[in-house]
Amino acid sequence: MLTQSFFKLFPPPKFLNIPYAGLDICEDAVRCIEYSHGRKGLTINRYITKVLPPGIIESGHIKDEKVLVETIKKVAGELKISVAKASLPEERMYLFKTEVPDAYEEDIRQNIEFKLEENVPLPASESVFFFDLIPHNALSIETKNTKFASVSVAPHDLISTYLSVIQKAGITVLSFEIQAKAIARALVSPNSTETQIITYIMKKKTGIYIVCGGVVCFTSTVAWGHSTILESKDMVNTASDLKKEISKVYGYWVEHGGGTNISRIILVGKGSLSAGLASHCSPDPRIPVEIGQIWQNAFSGENYIPPISYEDSLDYAVAAGLALPS
């Protein structure tokens, strides 16, 4: 029987604190990273990318389980990993922000459970949810005896399907997490109080996420990706298309976000390095656009040179975040 613990990242007891990898399963590839602990802190112990043929996964739906199992099995065999924290596709997840009582965790959980069917098109009995509390100092509105939570909801069948595939490949799953939250863990400082837009450029689609105080509060996926850039003959117009999508998310947050200002836009994914893209995709000239630093919460580049090039690292954002110690 599925439990909330499959969806909740939690630190295991010290005697169970065994090494685990970050396993990112997306439409174009399976990517995996495992860190190791040394005298200088974290270093990259193992990593790999296995490209998937087109059509194996579409919009988060697994279309060819056999090929996906074999691909993950190759990852597990070549890296010699048996335990991982894995990603879930953002397109099949639901996420909403809600006000909750300033109470014990179980009371907050019950409060959210009563609100589930008001916010997602799923019966509570068929869903699994987890919530993150948004830090008070990241909000511009005053709250008394209440807090705000970002709630992630997954259908039971989604978790069951991905769990089955990964287990058939010989990997034990410690927990699942939405891709956007894993990326935020890699890119955003743990003590951040800023509100930022993370734009994750994948092969054929792009995820646009609002992160407030380190907590993902809004996600959107659009049919615009690295392949769009490669096929383009006019980068200005191509960047303008992405700018329109970011502007929609930005406009939503201005109207519904509770008054916090967007401090920056962070681009990630190999496509973010395309010439001219960063300088043309901000919806407001006062909001700077930066390329993400994937390893900033793992190690310092001054003390350790990772074996993955900077360009390639931008595609490892999900796996890098999943692999970080909780």
PyMOL commands that set and color helices and strands:
alter all, ss='L'
color gray80, all
select helices_A, chain A and resi 4-6+14-16+65-79+90-92+105-119+124-126+136-138+156-168+179-187+226-231+235-256+270-273+310-323
alter helices_A, ss='H'
color red, helices_A
select strands_A, chain A and resi 21-25+29-38+41-51+57-58+61-62+83-88+94-101+127-133+146-155+172-178+195-201+206-212+215-222+262-268+289-291
alter strands_A, ss='S'
color yellow, strands_A
deselect
rebuild
show_as cartoon
